[in-house]
Amino acid sequence: MYFNEFLPAYEKLKQTISNINDINMQAVVRKNLLTKQHSSNIVTLIAIIGTICIILAFGYFWYFPFYISNSLSYLSDNMKNVLKNVGIEHEIKTNDELHIMLQSLTLLESKYLENKKVKN
């Protein structure tokens, strides 16, 4: 007897809960589709950024040795000019820039020490 009074309310509540569940499932499906779409866009974007970074890295690794060698060549030429300006005549027969700079510094140091001894 009491159950018959609650049966229409129960059916209405059951239908409402079922409708809410269907709406939630539709929202979950819609969000999953959007998430898949966004994830594919993000993967594509990361691939593009990665490719650009790799291209920049190869460009850097190609350019950097030339930059260093040109700088060392410039420094060794300036060291030769400093030796000539100071009046040290010495023929350096190597093309190794670091060896030229080391010899030039050694010659300048020996010249400095000679001048220091003469003054004392």
Order of alpha helices (4+ residues) and beta strands (2+ residues): alpha-alpha
